[in-house]
Structure formats: C-alpha cells, structure tokens
Amino acid sequence: MSKRLIIGLMGLFTILGIALWLWFIHPGPAGPFRSELVPELVVFCIEAFILVGVLSLIQRSLEQRRRRQLWLSLRGSFRDLLSQLDIAFLDPDAEPTPSKELETDPRLVAYMIEQLSAKHPALDNLLAIKREAEETLSLTRDLVAVAAQLSATHMNWWIAIVDSIRQVSIARSRAHLERSLNDMLVNIQEFDRLEF
C-alpha cells in the first residue's frame, strides 16, 4: 500500500473511532445498539488503526531498509574499480578516499566525471583500472538479478553499468578506455539517482 493510502486509512479510523466514542459518552436514549455495538465499533477502530496503520508503516520501513541493503550490496560490488580510479586522480600528497565513501557517496562519482574530463590518468593507472574491470565484470554481471529486485529501471541501469565495465575491460586504446570509464561513471550516476 502507498504511504498516502495508509495515512488516509489511519485518519479515517481515528476520526470514526473518536466520533463513535463521543456519541457513546454523550447522554442520549439508551438502546442495545448504543450500549453494546458502539463500544465494539470503537474497539474495532482502534484495532484497525493499529493493524492497518502502524503495522503497515513498520512493514514499509523494513522493506525500505531491505532495499537500501540491496542497493549498498550493488554499489559495493565495484568499490575496488572506483578505488583504482580514485587513485588515478590523486595528487601526490593526498590520501585515497575511504571505502565507505566509495560505496555510498554519489557526489564522488560526479567528482570523478569532472576529473576524467580534465585529466588524463597515467598509463600504469589505466592498466590497473582495466585489470580491475576484468575482475569485477563477472561479479557485477551476476548481480543483475539483485538489481531487478529494486525495479526494472534499476536493472536497466545496472545492465548499462555492466556493459560499460565490459567496455573498460576490452579497451585497446587510451581514448576507448577513457570513453568507457566516462560511460561507466555516468551510468553509475544515473543508477544512484533512482530511489530505492
């Protein structure tokens, strides 16, 4: 259920329960409906509020947490590749980016796209990136089914990422390798923009 529908149902049961309770405690003619059925309806509204509302929100929260874990496992699969790329752009006295940031910070990908357009990494760094792409390719290819659990759009961008990693692994020239790296980073950036 959507969050708006859940909140709407919670509001409906709250208003209905309060209205019935006020009608029950307000003095008026007594009868079997008022003395027996109205308290039951008030209890039903309370139970419905709890079951429909609170439990649905808890389930939604757990589902959101599960989806975030899936996203993190996908993002972590090419951490070493991003690490090699990060090292290629490091200034001589700079420290490499921590692994956690490589896995979770989308701004880092935008920074790498800027760096790739402004600088040309050394040949040794490019060869290390190419080797890492060869090692990462099979793992990322196996994770297509995991990306599909998030959504069809996630899966499509994941397939694009895998293809760009494959292009990096088979590149035979600097221009092809840099273009493939740029494609990979753009695909990762689009994947990061999707909600999980």
Secondary structure, DSSP 8 states (H G I E B T S, - for coil): --HHHHHHHHHHHHHHHHHHHHHHHS-----HIIIIIHHHHHHHHHHHIIIIIIHHHHHHHHHHHHHHHHHHHHHHTTHHHHHHHHHHT--TT-----HHHHHH-HHHHHHHHHHHHH----HHHHHHHHHHHHHHHHHHHHTHHHHHHH-HHHHHHHHHHHHHHHHHHH--SHHHHHHHHHHHHHHHHHHHHS--
